[in-house]
Amino acid sequence: MRYALAAVILAAFSAPAMANMPMLTPLPSPATAEACQRWAAAQGEEAREMWGVMESGKYLPEVGALRLSLMCLGDKPPAIVGFGSSAGGDAAYCKANPRTPICRDRR
């Protein structure tokens, strides 16, 4: 039993740490520029950081707020949004974008 528990703990700590993509509150209706800016600001720092990840690997909450606002208005979010929230998503992004700094730095 001790060995099984040790194996589980070792496996948990040897896997890369991943953050969960934060849940967003419902979109405003109607989705006006002002309403979407207020909505984006209300999503919280963690959401703005996840939405603010850039190809360089840096996170800018201001970029996240802008992307959230644009998504609220109907734009499709960039593929990089949420990088770091799932190993499978990161691998798929890096397979499609192997030359971006965030992917080169993972190797």
N, C-alpha and C positions, 0 to 999 in steps of 0.2 A: 504494500500500500504506500509506504514512504517513497519508494522508487517511482511509482506512478505519479504521485503528487509532485515530486521533484522534476519529473519529465514535463509535466504540464506547466509548471512555473518556468522552467528553462525555455520551453517553446514560446511561452507568452513574452518573455523578455528578449528573446533572440529575434523575434519578428520586428520589422520596422514599425515605429509608432505612427498611427494614422489618426487624424482628427475626423470626426463625423461632420458631414455637410449639415450646417444648421437648417432647421425648418424655417420657412418664411411664413409670415402672416398673410392672410388673404389680400389679394390685390384690391386697390381702391376702385370704386365704380362711381362715376366715370373716371377713366384713367387719363387725367389731364397732366400736363407737365408739372404743375405745382403739387398736385395730389401725389404723383409718383415720387417727387423729390422728398416730400414729407414721409411717405411710406418707406423709401429707401433709408432715410435717416433713422427711422424707428426700428429697423431690423436688428440693430445691435452691432457691437464692435466685432464679434466673432464672424457674423455673416458678412459684414463689409470687408473683413480681411480675406475670407475665403473667396469672395467675389473679386477681390483686388489683387489676386496673385498674378504676377507678370512673368513673361518668358525668361526674364533674368533670374527668377527665383525669389525676388523681393515681393513683399505684400504692401500695397498702399491702400488704406481704407478709403481714401478719396476716389481712387479708381473703382473700388468696389461699389461705392455709393452711386457713381455715375453709371456703371454697368447695370446695377439694380434698377435705377431709374429708367434706363433705356429698355431693359427687359419688360418693365411694367408698361411701357408705351408700345410694346409689341416687337422689339428687336430680339433677334436670337442671341443668346449669350455666347461669348467666345468659348472655344473648346477647352481653353486653359482653366476656366472657372471651376473651382473645386479641386484643383490639383492638390494632392496630399490628403484627400479624404478617402481614397480607396486605391489599394495596390493595383487592382485590375484596371481602373480608370487611368491611373498614372502610366501603366505599361502601354495601354492603348494610345494615349496621347503621345508618348515618346516614340512609339512605333511609327506614328504618322508624322511626327515632328522631331526626328532624331538630332537635328542640328541646333535646336534651341538650347541656350545655356542651361536651363533647368533640367534638361534631359542629359546633356553631356556631363553635368555635375553628379548625376546619379550613378554613373558607372564606377 
